């Protein structure tokens, strides 16, 4: 892949993340598995260093992310209700009800320099439940997701302490490149 897309996500772990992942498998079992996450920087091509190797570009990007994220203290967000992007796109999601401004601030801080992208839609913090093939499927999934989420008894609070830099791979999948801690330096130099 010559110019892969990159993104920055905050993975949503136990128990909310597990709930969302089970719900996705129920709603659309043939979709590839994607871990539950809140996108900080939607997919984009890195704009600087286009004539260097992917490894050099990625290392420079991780260095910059580490510098920028060191200045941001970890924070919490609280998930709200299930909503849909229909008719714009057949996607159902859970809105970030409290703390969304912190995600917007982080997005705006990072959407600069080599990470800058004129995005197709305004950034809205959310956790995607499912993207379906058409509006009718999305609306049917919306009703099921709303019902299931309404029955969810666990905490809807999510700690945003770490984000993960990811690269587009084949078959609508993404590869984790490295985690980046907020308020501290990058966790690991290892790559998968």
C-alpha positions, -999 to +999 in steps of 0.1 A: +000+000+000+018+031-013+000+059+007-019+041+035-044+059+057-036+065+094-059+072+123-058+078+160-082+059+182-090+055+219-098+018+225-128+012+247-121-018+269-141-037+296-171-038+300-185-012+275-161-023+248-171-060+252-208-051+251-204-031+219-183-059+202-209-085+211-237-062+198-218-057+165-214-095+161-252-099+167-262-071+143-238-079+114-219-112+120-202-112+086-184-079+092-147-080+101-141-076+138-130-041+148-123-034+184-146-009+201-131+026+199-136+063+198-119+079+169-097+109+177-083+115+142-104+099+114-085+081+086-061+104+067-029+103+046+001+118+065+008+151+046+046+155+054+075+134+045+058+118+015+091+109-002+105+089+027+099+053+037+068+043+056+090+034+086+106+069+088+072+086+083+056+065+110+084+070+135+083+107+129+045+107+134+048+087+166+075+112+179+051+141+172+021+124+187+042+117+219+052+153+221+016+167+216-001+141+239+024+147+268+007+181+272-028+166+275-040+152+309-060+120+309-097+126+312-131+108+313-161+108+290-196+095+295-215+077+268-251+089+261-278+075+238-277+054+206-281+077+175-278+073+138-260+092+110-289+082+086-294+096+059-258+109+056-243+074+061-259+041+073-241+042+106-254+038+142-234+052+171-234+061+208-229+098+213-204+110+239-227+129+262-203+143+288-167+153+281-171+155+244-154+189+244-122+172+257-122+149+227-128+178+204-099+197+220-077+167+215-088+163+179-082+200+172-048+199+189-036+169+168-052+178+135-022+199+125+011+196+106+016+162+091-017+150+107-038+178+091-068+168+071-098+187+058-123+162+070-154+153+051-177+159+081-172+180+113-156+160+141-183+146+165-171+124+193-189+090+193-184+053+196-196+036+164-219+007+170-223-005+134-221+006+098-246-012+076-250-015+038-281+008+035-305+030+054-331+003+061-305-020+076-291+008+097-325+018+110-333-018+120-299-021+137-306+013+154-338+000+170-320-032+183-290-013+195-311+013+213-330-015+231-299-034+241-281-002+252-311+008+272-308-025+291-270-021+297-265-018+335-227-012+336-208+021+339-209+043+308-178+062+319-147+057+298-112+068+309-092+083+280-056+078+292-041+064+260-046+066+223-034+042+196-018+052+163-031+028+136-025+021+099-049+009+073-043-027+062-061-050+038-097-061+040-110-031+059-087-038+088-063-017+108-029-025+124-019-010+157+014+008+154+019+020+190+000+033+220+006+069+231-002+079+267-017+112+275+004+132+299+034+110+295+057+097+268+049+069+244+044+035+261+064+013+238+087+014+209+076-021+197+055-026+166+032-053+155 
